[in-house]
Amino acid sequence: MLRLQVTKLLVLMHTLETDYPPVKSTAAWLNARPWVNQHYHIRCPPRVLSKRSSRNLVVFYSRVFSCEVPNPHADISRLARYLTGQAVGLVLGGGGAKGGAHVGIIRAFQVS
């Protein structure tokens, strides 16, 4: 018999004003739930956490995205890139004068 294993991701959403919870509180909570494979803490604007009907959500976000460009540096954008396989990592070497070059490389990546 074929067993299907599915990865279960848990996304914990926080308001922008909240500090992330201490590591020990999340770890204890997750230890009681072994079915969670990965988890993410995401800070969201208040509009994401508000309660609206499906119809009102479509109208609201149609207005929001017609005049507002999504922030590519926001936590939710970072999560979306990871989930869709579009995330990019950067590994830099250490030592001496390379540090100054690293700043230039990072700026060039942000611009492009």
N, CA, C and O atoms as CSV, one atom per row, in Angstrom:
chain,resi,resn,atom,element,x,y,z
A,1,MET,N,N,0.841,-1.180,0.000
A,1,MET,CA,C,0.000,0.000,0.000
A,1,MET,C,C,0.893,1.254,0.000
A,1,MET,O,O,1.878,1.328,0.735
A,2,LEU,N,N,0.536,2.211,-0.820
A,2,LEU,CA,C,1.299,3.446,-0.959
A,2,LEU,C,C,0.893,4.434,0.127
A,2,LEU,O,O,-0.288,4.744,0.284
A,3,ARG,N,N,1.875,4.925,0.873
A,3,ARG,CA,C,1.605,5.941,1.892
A,3,ARG,C,C,1.968,7.308,1.342
A,3,ARG,O,O,3.036,7.499,0.762
A,4,LEU,N,N,1.082,8.231,1.529
A,4,LEU,CA,C,1.314,9.593,1.065
A,4,LEU,C,C,1.716,10.452,2.259
A,4,LEU,O,O,0.975,10.539,3.238
A,5,GLN,N,N,2.864,11.077,2.183
A,5,GLN,CA,C,3.315,11.963,3.252
A,5,GLN,C,C,3.140,13.400,2.786
A,5,GLN,O,O,3.633,13.774,1.722
A,6,VAL,N,N,2.454,14.192,3.563
A,6,VAL,CA,C,2.193,15.578,3.218
A,6,VAL,C,C,2.904,16.471,4.232
A,6,VAL,O,O,2.826,16.232,5.438
A,7,THR,N,N,3.586,17.481,3.752
A,7,THR,CA,C,4.233,18.439,4.642
A,7,THR,C,C,3.182,19.396,5.177
A,7,THR,O,O,2.411,19.980,4.415
A,8,LYS,N,N,3.160,19.550,6.485
A,8,LYS,CA,C,2.192,20.441,7.123
A,8,LYS,C,C,2.911,21.670,7.650
A,8,LYS,O,O,3.776,21.569,8.520
A,9,LEU,N,N,2.549,22.831,7.120
A,9,LEU,CA,C,3.150,24.095,7.517
A,9,LEU,C,C,2.177,24.858,8.396
A,9,LEU,O,O,0.976,24.885,8.124
A,10,LEU,N,N,2.683,25.469,9.432
A,10,LEU,CA,C,1.874,26.289,10.327
A,10,LEU,C,C,2.366,27.720,10.214
A,10,LEU,O,O,3.553,27.988,10.400
A,11,VAL,N,N,1.460,28.642,9.910
A,11,VAL,CA,C,1.812,30.053,9.816
A,11,VAL,C,C,1.145,30.770,10.982
A,11,VAL,O,O,-0.082,30.809,11.073
A,12,LEU,N,N,1.952,31.334,11.870
A,12,LEU,CA,C,1.456,32.075,13.029
A,12,LEU,C,C,1.505,33.556,12.678
A,12,LEU,O,O,2.581,34.113,12.459
A,13,MET,N,N,0.341,34.189,12.625
A,13,MET,CA,C,0.254,35.576,12.175
A,13,MET,C,C,0.167,36.508,13.376
A,13,MET,O,O,-0.628,36.290,14.289
A,14,HIS,N,N,0.997,37.553,13.363
A,14,HIS,CA,C,1.047,38.544,14.431
A,14,HIS,C,C,0.806,39.922,13.829
A,14,HIS,O,O,1.022,40.129,12.635
A,15,THR,N,N,0.356,40.868,14.661
A,15,THR,CA,C,0.218,42.248,14.188
A,15,THR,C,C,1.606,42.864,14.058
A,15,THR,O,O,2.573,42.361,14.631
A,16,LEU,N,N,1.698,43.943,13.310
A,16,LEU,CA,C,2.989,44.608,13.105
A,16,LEU,C,C,3.572,45.142,14.409
A,16,LEU,O,O,4.791,45.209,14.566
A,17,GLU,N,N,2.700,45.523,15.343
A,17,GLU,CA,C,3.149,46.138,16.586
A,17,GLU,C,C,3.716,45.124,17.577
A,17,GLU,O,O,4.470,45.499,18.475
A,18,THR,N,N,3.365,43.851,17.429
A,18,THR,CA,C,3.787,42.849,18.412
A,18,THR,C,C,5.215,42.404,18.166
A,18,THR,O,O,5.671,42.288,17.028
A,19,ASP,N,N,5.899,42.160,19.262
A,19,ASP,CA,C,7.207,41.516,19.153
A,19,ASP,C,C,6.950,40.035,18.972
A,19,ASP,O,O,5.925,39.516,19.414
A,20,TYR,N,N,7.876,39.360,18.324
A,20,TYR,CA,C,7.714,37.917,18.169
A,20,TYR,C,C,7.740,37.266,19.542
A,20,TYR,O,O,8.427,37.753,20.440
A,21,PRO,N,N,7.005,36.171,19.722
A,21,PRO,CA,C,6.992,35.519,21.040
A,21,PRO,C,C,8.354,34.912,21.357
A,21,PRO,O,O,9.140,34.613,20.458
A,22,PRO,N,N,8.625,34.732,22.669
A,22,PRO,CA,C,9.898,34.105,23.026
A,22,PRO,C,C,10.001,32.709,22.418
A,22,PRO,O,O,8.996,32.012,22.278
A,23,VAL,N,N,11.196,32.312,22.065
A,23,VAL,CA,C,11.410,31.021,21.403
A,23,VAL,C,C,10.876,29.873,22.240
A,23,VAL,O,O,10.308,28.928,21.692
A,24,LYS,N,N,11.043,29.931,23.550
A,24,LYS,CA,C,10.637,28.803,24.385
A,24,LYS,C,C,9.127,28.577,24.379
A,24,LYS,O,O,8.684,27.435,24.502
A,25,SER,N,N,8.325,29.636,24.240
A,25,SER,CA,C,6.872,29.421,24.243
A,25,SER,C,C,6.415,28.729,22.960
A,25,SER,O,O,5.535,27.870,23.007
A,26,THR,N,N,6.991,29.084,21.827
A,26,THR,CA,C,6.635,28.430,20.572
A,26,THR,C,C,7.121,26.984,20.566
A,26,THR,O,O,6.403,26.087,20.126
A,27,ALA,N,N,8.321,26.762,21.048
A,27,ALA,CA,C,8.888,25.408,21.058
A,27,ALA,C,C,8.035,24.467,21.903
A,27,ALA,O,O,7.771,23.337,21.494
A,28,ALA,N,N,7.607,24.918,23.067
A,28,ALA,CA,C,6.774,24.075,23.932
A,28,ALA,C,C,5.441,23.766,23.255
A,28,ALA,O,O,4.952,22.639,23.328
A,29,TRP,N,N,4.862,24.749,22.607
A,29,TRP,CA,C,3.579,24.561,21.932
A,29,TRP,C,C,3.729,23.568,20.778
A,29,TRP,O,O,2.880,22.697,20.588
A,30,LEU,N,N,4.809,23.705,20.011
A,30,LEU,CA,C,5.034,22.815,18.866
A,30,LEU,C,C,5.387,21.395,19.292
A,30,LEU,O,O,5.046,20.443,18.589
A,31,ASN,N,N,6.055,21.234,20.418
A,31,ASN,CA,C,6.396,19.887,20.896
A,31,ASN,C,C,5.153,19.052,21.156
A,31,ASN,O,O,5.193,17.827,21.037
A,32,ALA,N,N,4.055,19.699,21.508
A,32,ALA,CA,C,2.797,18.985,21.745
A,32,ALA,C,C,2.065,18.675,20.441
A,32,ALA,O,O,1.041,17.991,20.462
A,33,ARG,N,N,2.563,19.158,19.321
A,33,ARG,CA,C,1.932,18.958,18.007
A,33,ARG,C,C,2.963,18.422,17.020
A,33,ARG,O,O,3.464,19.169,16.180
A,34,PRO,N,N,3.281,17.144,17.114
A,34,PRO,CA,C,4.327,16.581,16.251
A,34,PRO,C,C,3.951,16.535,14.772
A,34,PRO,O,O,4.817,16.301,13.928
A,35,TRP,N,N,2.690,16.750,14.445
A,35,TRP,CA,C,2.255,16.711,13.052
A,35,TRP,C,C,2.685,17.954,12.274
A,35,TRP,O,O,2.623,17.951,11.045
A,36,VAL,N,N,3.122,19.023,12.962
A,36,VAL,CA,C,3.577,20.240,12.283
A,36,VAL,C,C,5.023,20.039,11.847
A,36,VAL,O,O,5.902,19.826,12.682
A,37,ASN,N,N,5.272,20.106,10.526
A,37,ASN,CA,C,6.624,19.916,9.997
A,37,ASN,C,C,7.464,21.190,10.048
A,37,ASN,O,O,8.645,21.145,10.391
A,38,GLN,N,N,6.856,22.321,9.707
A,38,GLN,CA,C,7.559,23.606,9.712
A,38,GLN,C,C,6.602,24.669,10.215
A,38,GLN,O,O,5.385,24.531,10.096
A,39,HIS,N,N,7.162,25.733,10.778
A,39,HIS,CA,C,6.308,26.841,11.204
A,39,HIS,C,C,6.989,28.166,10.881
A,39,HIS,O,O,8.213,28.246,10.780
A,40,TYR,N,N,6.173,29.198,10.723
A,40,TYR,CA,C,6.655,30.530,10.381
A,40,TYR,C,C,5.901,31.547,11.220
A,40,TYR,O,O,4.691,31.429,11.416
A,41,HIS,N,N,6.619,32.543,11.713
A,41,HIS,CA,C,6.007,33.690,12.379
A,41,HIS,C,C,5.974,34.815,11.353
A,41,HIS,O,O,7.007,35.168,10.784
A,42,ILE,N,N,4.802,35.375,11.117
A,42,ILE,CA,C,4.623,36.410,10.104
A,42,ILE,C,C,3.997,37.635,10.757
A,42,ILE,O,O,3.017,37.513,11.492
A,43,ARG,N,N,4.554,38.811,10.496
A,43,ARG,CA,C,3.933,40.065,10.937
A,43,ARG,C,C,3.071,40.583,9.794
A,43,ARG,O,O,3.517,40.659,8.649
A,44,CYS,N,N,1.827,40.940,10.120
A,44,CYS,CA,C,0.865,41.362,9.100
A,44,CYS,C,C,0.273,42.713,9.463
A,44,CYS,O,O,0.154,43.039,10.644
A,45,PRO,N,N,-0.103,43.507,8.457
A,45,PRO,CA,C,-0.829,44.741,8.742
A,45,PRO,C,C,-2.205,44.399,9.310
A,45,PRO,O,O,-2.724,43.315,9.047
A,46,PRO,N,N,-2.800,45.303,10.081
A,46,PRO,CA,C,-4.095,45.018,10.716
A,46,PRO,C,C,-5.181,44.583,9.735
A,46,PRO,O,O,-6.063,43.805,10.099
A,47,ARG,N,N,-5.130,45.075,8.494
A,47,ARG,CA,C,-6.182,44.719,7.534
A,47,ARG,C,C,-6.199,43.221,7.229
A,47,ARG,O,O,-7.249,42.677,6.889
A,48,VAL,N,N,-5.053,42.548,7.345
A,48,VAL,CA,C,-4.989,41.111,7.065
A,48,VAL,C,C,-5.691,40.318,8.158
A,48,VAL,O,O,-6.272,39.267,7.890
A,49,LEU,N,N,-5.641,40.816,9.386
A,49,LEU,CA,C,-6.205,40.093,10.520
A,49,LEU,C,C,-7.649,40.477,10.828
A,49,LEU,O,O,-8.225,39.965,11.789
A,50,SER,N,N,-8.242,41.362,10.038
A,50,SER,CA,C,-9.626,41.765,10.296
A,50,SER,C,C,-10.600,40.728,9.749
A,50,SER,O,O,-10.266,39.957,8.850
A,51,LYS,N,N,-11.802,40.722,10.304
A,51,LYS,CA,C,-12.827,39.765,9.867
A,51,LYS,C,C,-13.718,40.434,8.822
A,51,LYS,O,O,-14.353,41.454,9.091
A,52,ARG,N,N,-13.752,39.847,7.635
A,52,ARG,CA,C,-14.607,40.346,6.556
A,52,ARG,C,C,-15.182,39.155,5.811
A,52,ARG,O,O,-14.603,38.068,5.808
A,53,SER,N,N,-16.318,39.370,5.185
A,53,SER,CA,C,-16.908,38.307,4.368
A,53,SER,C,C,-16.091,38.163,3.081
A,53,SER,O,O,-15.322,39.055,2.725
A,54,SER,N,N,-16.262,37.045,2.395
A,54,SER,CA,C,-15.513,36.798,1.154
A,54,SER,C,C,-15.755,37.895,0.125
A,54,SER,O,O,-14.821,38.353,-0.534
A,55,ARG,N,N,-16.992,38.309,-0.008
A,55,ARG,CA,C,-17.324,39.344,-0.994
A,55,ARG,C,C,-16.633,40.659,-0.627
A,55,ARG,O,O,-16.062,41.328,-1.488
A,56,ASN,N,N,-16.688,41.020,0.652
A,56,ASN,CA,C,-16.051,42.264,1.083
A,56,ASN,C,C,-14.531,42.206,0.943
A,56,ASN,O,O,-13.894,43.225,0.676
A,57,LEU,N,N,-13.948,41.025,1.119
A,57,LEU,CA,C,-12.500,40.874,0.955
A,57,LEU,C,C,-12.073,41.172,-0.476
A,57,LEU,O,O,-11.083,41.867,-0.703
A,58,VAL,N,N,-12.822,40.645,-1.439
A,58,VAL,CA,C,-12.488,40.867,-2.852
A,58,VAL,C,C,-12.570,42.354,-3.178
A,58,VAL,O,O,-11.678,42.895,-3.832
A,59,VAL,N,N,-13.622,43.011,-2.732
A,59,VAL,CA,C,-13.786,44.444,-2.993
A,59,VAL,C,C,-12.666,45.230,-2.319
A,59,VAL,O,O,-12.057,46.108,-2.932
A,60,PHE,N,N,-12.399,44.909,-1.054
A,60,PHE,CA,C,-11.383,45.634,-0.289
A,60,PHE,C,C,-10.008,45.511,-0.935
A,60,PHE,O,O,-9.340,46.521,-1.157
A,61,TYR,N,N,-9.573,44.282,-1.242
A,61,TYR,CA,C,-8.234,44.104,-1.795
A,61,TYR,C,C,-8.135,44.561,-3.241
A,61,TYR,O,O,-7.036,44.874,-3.697
A,62,SER,N,N,-9.225,44.611,-3.972
A,62,SER,CA,C,-9.190,45.196,-5.316
A,62,SER,C,C,-8.821,46.670,-5.218
A,62,SER,O,O,-8.048,47.183,-6.026
A,63,ARG,N,N,-9.390,47.352,-4.207
A,63,ARG,CA,C,-9.063,48.767,-3.997
A,63,ARG,C,C,-7.630,48.937,-3.491
A,63,ARG,O,O,-6.904,49.818,-3.952
A,64,VAL,N,N,-7.229,48.092,-2.542
A,64,VAL,CA,C,-5.888,48.209,-1.950
A,64,VAL,C,C,-4.817,48.035,-3.013
A,64,VAL,O,O,-3.901,48.853,-3.099
A,65,PHE,N,N,-4.912,46.980,-3.829
A,65,PHE,CA,C,-3.851,46.695,-4.785
A,65,PHE,C,C,-3.937,47.528,-6.052
A,65,PHE,O,O,-3.014,47.497,-6.866
A,66,SER,N,N,-5.014,48.266,-6.241
A,66,SER,CA,C,-5.060,49.167,-7.390
A,66,SER,C,C,-4.217,50.411,-7.131
A,66,SER,O,O,-3.791,51.073,-8.078
A,67,CYS,N,N,-3.967,50.742,-5.850
A,67,CYS,CA,C,-3.196,51.947,-5.551
A,67,CYS,C,C,-1.956,51.667,-4.699
A,67,CYS,O,O,-1.194,52.592,-4.418
A,68,GLU,N,N,-1.738,50.434,-4.287
A,68,GLU,CA,C,-0.611,50.116,-3.401
A,68,GLU,C,C,0.182,48.939,-3.964
A,68,GLU,O,O,-0.381,47.886,-4.261
A,69,VAL,N,N,1.475,49.124,-4.104
A,69,VAL,CA,C,2.352,48.052,-4.577
A,69,VAL,C,C,2.767,47.211,-3.365
A,69,VAL,O,O,3.202,47.771,-2.359
A,70,PRO,N,N,2.644,45.881,-3.437
A,70,PRO,CA,C,3.053,45.051,-2.301
A,70,PRO,C,C,4.539,45.243,-1.972
A,70,PRO,O,O,5.370,45.382,-2.869
A,71,ASN,N,N,4.852,45.249,-0.694
A,71,ASN,CA,C,6.225,45.418,-0.222
A,71,ASN,C,C,6.981,44.094,-0.365
A,71,ASN,O,O,6.629,43.122,0.305
A,72,PRO,N,N,8.002,44.028,-1.214
A,72,PRO,CA,C,8.719,42.756,-1.405
A,72,PRO,C,C,9.527,42.330,-0.183
A,72,PRO,O,O,9.971,41.185,-0.103
A,73,HIS,N,N,9.723,43.247,0.774
A,73,HIS,CA,C,10.496,42.931,1.976
A,73,HIS,C,C,9.607,42.529,3.149
A,73,HIS,O,O,10.121,42.201,4.218
A,74,ALA,N,N,8.298,42.545,2.976
A,74,ALA,CA,C,7.380,42.184,4.055
A,74,ALA,C,C,7.459,40.687,4.338
A,74,ALA,O,O,7.804,39.893,3.463
A,75,ASP,N,N,7.134,40.318,5.573
A,75,ASP,CA,C,7.173,38.905,5.962
A,75,ASP,C,C,6.278,38.054,5.072
A,75,ASP,O,O,6.659,36.950,4.684
A,76,ILE,N,N,5.095,38.557,4.746
A,76,ILE,CA,C,4.137,37.773,3.958
A,76,ILE,C,C,4.678,37.564,2.539
A,76,ILE,O,O,4.453,36.510,1.945
A,77,SER,N,N,5.385,38.554,1.995
A,77,SER,CA,C,6.000,38.401,0.669
A,77,SER,C,C,7.113,37.361,0.714
A,77,SER,O,O,7.272,36.561,-0.207
A,78,ARG,N,N,7.874,37.387,1.795
A,78,ARG,CA,C,8.962,36.411,1.964
A,78,ARG,C,C,8.402,34.998,2.043
A,78,ARG,O,O,8.945,34.077,1.434
A,79,LEU,N,N,7.310,34.825,2.795
A,79,LEU,CA,C,6.673,33.510,2.909
A,79,LEU,C,C,6.131,33.058,1.552
A,79,LEU,O,O,6.274,31.893,1.181
A,80,ALA,N,N,5.513,33.977,0.816
A,80,ALA,CA,C,4.966,33.631,-0.503
A,80,ALA,C,C,6.075,33.163,-1.447
A,80,ALA,O,O,5.888,32.201,-2.192
A,81,ARG,N,N,7.221,33.834,-1.418
A,81,ARG,CA,C,8.344,33.401,-2.266
A,81,ARG,C,C,8.817,32.010,-1.875
A,81,ARG,O,O,9.126,31.195,-2.744
A,82,TYR,N,N,8.876,31.731,-0.582
A,82,TYR,CA,C,9.322,30.410,-0.125
A,82,TYR,C,C,8.339,29.326,-0.554
A,82,TYR,O,O,8.746,28.283,-1.065
A,83,LEU,N,N,7.046,29.571,-0.348
A,83,LEU,CA,C,6.032,28.560,-0.659
A,83,LEU,C,C,5.914,28.286,-2.150
A,83,LEU,O,O,5.557,27.179,-2.551
A,84,THR,N,N,6.210,29.285,-2.973
A,84,THR,CA,C,6.107,29.105,-4.424
A,84,THR,C,C,7.436,28.709,-5.063
A,84,THR,O,O,7.531,28.610,-6.286
A,85,GLY,N,N,8.460,28.482,-4.243
A,85,GLY,CA,C,9.752,28.067,-4.775
A,85,GLY,C,C,10.539,29.189,-5.428
A,85,GLY,O,O,11.439,28.926,-6.226
A,86,GLN,N,N,10.218,30.440,-5.103
A,86,GLN,CA,C,10.897,31.585,-5.701
A,86,GLN,C,C,11.902,32.239,-4.755
A,86,GLN,O,O,12.485,33.267,-5.099
A,87,ALA,N,N,12.116,31.662,-3.568
A,87,ALA,CA,C,13.027,32.253,-2.585
A,87,ALA,C,C,14.469,32.149,-3.068
A,87,ALA,O,O,14.850,31.181,-3.727
A,88,VAL,N,N,15.255,33.153,-2.732
A,88,VAL,CA,C,16.661,33.188,-3.114
A,88,VAL,C,C,17.482,33.395,-1.846
A,88,VAL,O,O,17.163,34.253,-1.024
A,89,GLY,N,N,18.539,32.606,-1.696
A,89,GLY,CA,C,19.432,32.761,-0.557
A,89,GLY,C,C,20.759,33.335,-1.008
A,89,GLY,O,O,21.123,33.233,-2.180
A,90,LEU,N,N,21.474,33.933,-0.088
A,90,LEU,CA,C,22.761,34.536,-0.406
A,90,LEU,C,C,23.767,34.107,0.656
A,90,LEU,O,O,23.530,34.286,1.851
A,91,VAL,N,N,24.883,33.545,0.222
A,91,VAL,CA,C,25.955,33.132,1.131
A,91,VAL,C,C,27.184,33.949,0.786
A,91,VAL,O,O,27.608,33.987,-0.369
A,92,LEU,N,N,27.754,34.602,1.784
A,92,LEU,CA,C,28.929,35.443,1.574
A,92,LEU,C,C,30.102,34.901,2.377
A,92,LEU,O,O,29.920,34.372,3.474
A,93,GLY,N,N,31.306,35.032,1.828
A,93,GLY,CA,C,32.512,34.615,2.538
A,93,GLY,C,C,32.940,35.684,3.528
A,93,GLY,O,O,32.480,36.823,3.449
A,94,GLY,N,N,33.804,35.334,4.447
A,94,GLY,CA,C,34.221,36.292,5.466
A,94,GLY,C,C,35.665,36.693,5.314
A,94,GLY,O,O,36.424,36.100,4.548
A,95,GLY,N,N,36.025,37.719,6.064
A,95,GLY,CA,C,37.419,38.090,6.157
A,95,GLY,C,C,37.774,39.418,5.535
A,95,GLY,O,O,37.559,39.646,4.344
A,96,GLY,N,N,38.315,40.283,6.351
A,96,GLY,CA,C,38.946,41.524,5.916
A,96,GLY,C,C,38.153,42.408,4.986
A,96,GLY,O,O,37.021,42.789,5.283
A,97,ALA,N,N,38.757,42.735,3.852
A,97,ALA,CA,C,38.196,43.709,2.917
A,97,ALA,C,C,36.959,43.206,2.192
A,97,ALA,O,O,36.256,43.987,1.552
A,98,LYS,N,N,36.688,41.923,2.286
A,98,LYS,CA,C,35.512,41.386,1.601
A,98,LYS,C,C,34.218,41.979,2.153
A,98,LYS,O,O,33.214,42.052,1.444
A,99,GLY,N,N,34.240,42.402,3.415
A,99,GLY,CA,C,33.037,42.961,4.034
A,99,GLY,C,C,32.496,44.157,3.278
A,99,GLY,O,O,31.285,44.275,3.090
A,100,GLY,N,N,33.383,45.053,2.837
A,100,GLY,CA,C,32.953,46.218,2.063
A,100,GLY,C,C,32.364,45.821,0.725
A,100,GLY,O,O,31.390,46.422,0.271
A,101,ALA,N,N,32.940,44.821,0.093
A,101,ALA,CA,C,32.416,44.339,-1.187
A,101,ALA,C,C,31.043,43.708,-1.001
A,101,ALA,O,O,30.183,43.810,-1.876
A,102,HIS,N,N,30.843,43.057,0.138
A,102,HIS,CA,C,29.548,42.421,0.397
A,102,HIS,C,C,28.423,43.442,0.434
A,102,HIS,O,O,27.327,43.180,-0.062
A,103,VAL,N,N,28.688,44.605,1.019
A,103,VAL,CA,C,27.667,45.658,1.070
A,103,VAL,C,C,27.267,46.052,-0.345
A,103,VAL,O,O,26.080,46.211,-0.632
A,104,GLY,N,N,28.238,46.210,-1.223
A,104,GLY,CA,C,27.949,46.561,-2.616
A,104,GLY,C,C,27.173,45.483,-3.341
A,104,GLY,O,O,26.276,45.786,-4.128
A,105,ILE,N,N,27.503,44.236,-3.087
A,105,ILE,CA,C,26.799,43.119,-3.726
A,105,ILE,C,C,25.343,43.084,-3.280
A,105,ILE,O,O,24.440,42.912,-4.098
A,106,ILE,N,N,25.120,43.247,-1.977
A,106,ILE,CA,C,23.746,43.212,-1.454
A,106,ILE,C,C,22.931,44.359,-2.040
A,106,ILE,O,O,21.776,44.162,-2.420
A,107,ARG,N,N,23.513,45.553,-2.120
A,107,ARG,CA,C,22.793,46.694,-2.713
A,107,ARG,C,C,22.458,46.430,-4.181
A,107,ARG,O,O,21.364,46.761,-4.638
A,108,ALA,N,N,23.384,45.843,-4.909
A,108,ALA,CA,C,23.143,45.542,-6.326
A,108,ALA,C,C,21.996,44.547,-6.480
A,108,ALA,O,O,21.173,44.685,-7.385
A,109,PHE,N,N,21.938,43.547,-5.603
A,109,PHE,CA,C,20.834,42.587,-5.658
A,109,PHE,C,C,19.502,43.252,-5.344
A,109,PHE,O,O,18.489,42.939,-5.969
A,110,GLN,N,N,19.496,44.167,-4.379
A,110,GLN,CA,C,18.249,44.840,-4.014
A,110,GLN,C,C,17.743,45.729,-5.138
A,110,GLN,O,O,16.534,45.845,-5.343
A,111,VAL,N,N,18.651,46.352,-5.864
A,111,VAL,CA,C,18.264,47.234,-6.963
A,111,VAL,C,C,17.706,46.444,-8.134
A,111,VAL,O,O,16.747,46.876,-8.773
A,112,SER,N,N,18.298,45.285,-8.421
A,112,SER,CA,C,17.859,44.515,-9.593
A,112,SER,C,C,16.625,43.696,-9.330
A,112,SER,O,O,16.144,43.000,-10.224
